[in-house]
Amino acid sequence: MAWFKRSKENIESETQRRELPDGQWRKCDQCGEIIHKTELGQHVYTCPKCGTHFRIGSKEYINCLLDEGSFKEQDSKMRSADPLKFTDTKKYRERIPEAIKKTGLYDALRWGTGKIEKKNVVVAVMDFSFVGGSMGSVVGEKISRAIDRAWKTKSPLIIVSSSGGARMMEGALSLMQMAKTSAKLARLAEARIPYISIMTDPTTGGVTASYAMLGDVNIAEPGALIGFAGPRVIKQTIGKDLPQGFQRAEFLLEHGFLDMVVHRKEMKATVSRILSHLS
């Protein structure tokens, strides 16, 4: 006698569609665990089963890192112009308003002042949801202003990176931000003011080639993709297979590019402890 057998995957899919309200649940891409958004928030947006770190926005990361209610944002409505009149699949002057409407942000970075366990800090947090967290002239200017504030107030600087790299719709103006922010950080280093760089998934391109890798302490979240060009591009260029885990945080730590890999649950306490040592 032949028996009809339905796969477990199909049963789960039907159950999810019938019983799980939209926006209330997330599925872990690594282990397949279904997590309610309340539980996900309690675990600082990491999978309670396997520890995979979900990508989160700048607002969520600020809430995870800073003392409650301490963040005071600066330059929140600074937005990009379109000096090159750039057009690819759509006009750049159309792309920016669409991103603003979709994300509620005016560009790919928030910056301001706050406290970490009552320690005053200047913090800048990138947001991948805004044009892939790309670094344009606004991101560069906001980073520069955050550095200037840290220099003037003698406060430690923390930058949380999440980016696909330079915003090529702004051409050379975007690439200039690499030199601009690096020069500002050199001034901060001369004043012996601590700068902690936190890299999340992904941190690539011109951001990696500038301020993300220039911290006094460079920290990454577990499993974060960090590098200049992507693995696929590098493989095509050199014509060789890449090592297992190439450009992931753990591989970079092993090879000396990072100082620490820290779980998001421990990030606030770790940064606070580092600031205590550096001050």
Protein Blocks (a to p, Z undefined) as FASTA:
>chain_A
ZZddddfklmmmmmmmmmmcghkaccdfknopacdfklmmmnnopafknopacdddfklm
mmmmmcghkaccehklgccddfkopafkbcfklmmmmmmmmnopabfcdcddddeehiac
ddddddfkggoipacfklmmmmmmmmmmmmmnopacddddddebjcfknmmmlmmmmmmm
mmmmmmmmmnopacddddddddehjllmmmmmmcfbdcddehiacdfbdfklmmmmnopa
cdehihiaklmmmnopafbdcdfklmmmmmmmmmmmmZZ
